[in-house]
Amino acid sequence: SSGINAEYGWIEQDKQNFDNILSHLSNYPEIHAICILLKPNDSRLTVLFRFCIQELLLHLHKDAANNIMFCFTNARGSFYRPGDTLPALKQELENIGVGIALNNKEIIYCFDNEAFRFLACAKNGVKFTDSEIKNYSESWDIATAESSRLDKPRQSCNTTQDN
């Protein structure tokens, strides 16, 4: 299905896409994780981000906040840390009062997909220096470690809001 932040009809299309996503989620009696993908270099959160977080929390069961994880992509440039986005995200979550503490490393994950791009290029015959191979190997190791942390068992939560 389409995601959020569609190029066409912005807010109305986003509402429709959000409704479609939530409708699909209602087919599941429980979920184990909600991953919100962010870039680590956004020092200001957009109206769209606020809309997404607020809509998500409005429509899901209140316990779903315990299962939200924040995944920062393209994170090599911020040394595999949440970067400038973290203070803005903390402030937004505080403003809406959802009780999500971002000082807990268990809900923050930092990845970069450059190792995957490297593998695709190498498979297609692109040659790399030993130094480049070493760098991409380190990136792969970090992504693997973050994926393993992300994949740990979690408590399930209801998908529907209390009535």
N, C-alpha and C positions, 0 to 999 in steps of 0.2 A: 504494500500500500504506500501511498505517498506519505512523506514525512511532514514535518513542520518547517515553516519558512519557505513555502512555495513561492516561485517567482511570479505567479499569476494570481491576481485577486487577493493578495496578501492576507488580510485578517479574516475575511469570510472563508477563503479556501483553507486557511489554517484551522479555523474552527471546525469546518467539515472534516478535515483530515484528522483532527484530534478526536472528534466524535467517532470516526471510523476505527481509530486505534483503540479507544476505550471500549467500543462495542466488541471488538475482537477479544480484548482482554477479559471481558465479562464471560467468555466461554470457559475460562479457567477458574476453578474454585479457589486456587491459591497461586501466588507467585513467590519466587524466592529472591529476586533481585530486580531493581530498577536502575539501569545505568544511564546516567546523563553525561553525554559527551561534550567536552568543552575544549577550547584551545587555551594554552597557558599564557597567552600574551594579550588578553583582552582586559584592560584596566577598568573599562566601564561596561556594565551589562546593559544590554539593549532592552527596549520595550518588549521585543519578541521573547527574550529570555524570561523576563518577568511573567509574561503571559503564559509561557509554557509551564513554568514551575507552579504558578498559582492554579492553572487549570488542572494540572496533574494532581496536585494535593487536594484540590476541591472535589475531584471526582473519585479518588481512590479512598479506601478505608483509612482512617487516621493512623493506624499502625503501619501503613505502607512507608511512612517517613523513616521507619527503622531499617528499611531495606533499600534505601536509596544510596547509590554509590556514584561518585563523580570521577569520570575517566577523562584525563587530560591527554589529548592526542597531539602529535607533532611536538613532543616534549623534549626532544634532544636539545633544541636551542635554548631551553630553560634549565638545562642540566638535569632533566628528568624530574622536575619539580613543577608544581602548579603555577608558578610565576606570578605575574601581575594580576591574574584572574582571581586568585585566592582571596585577597582582601575585599574585592568588590563582591564576590560570591558570599563571603561571610556576612558582609553588611546586608545584602539582600535577604539572606535567610533569617537574619536577626530581625529585619524590618517586618517580615511576614510572620514571624513568631512560630516557626514549625518545630523548634527544638532540635535541629540538626547541628551537632557540634563538629566543625571542620578541623578541630585539633586532634581528631582521631584518625591515625594513618590507616585504620581498617576500612575506611570508606573513601579513600583517595588513592587513585591509581594513575601512573604516568607512563605513557607508551610513545613509541615512534614507529612508523611503518617503513622506515628506510631500509631495514634489513630485508623485509619482504621485497621491496623494489630491487635491492641488490641481487637477491636470489633470482628474480625474474630476468634481470639483465644478464646475469651470469649464465642462466639456462639458454639465453638467446645469443650467446657467444661474445658478449662484451667482456673485455679483459680489464682486470683491476690490479693495482700494485699490491704488494704484501701489506703495506701500511693501510691501504683502503680496506683490504680484507679483514685486517685486525680490528679496525674501527667498526665495521659492519658486524663482525662477530660479537663485539662487546655490546652493540645495540641489540642484537638478537638475544644475548644472555639476559639483558635487562628486561626485554619484552617477555621472555619466557618466565622470568621470576615474577613479574607483575601479573601475568596470566595465571600462574599457579596460585598466587595470593587471591586473585579474583575468583578463582574456581573453588574456593573452600566452601564447605557446607554452610548454609545459612538457615535461619528460621524462616518458615513460610509466613505469609500474611494474606489476609483476605483481599480480594480485588475490588470489592464494591463498598461504597460509602455506607455508613450506618444511616438508617432512616429515622 
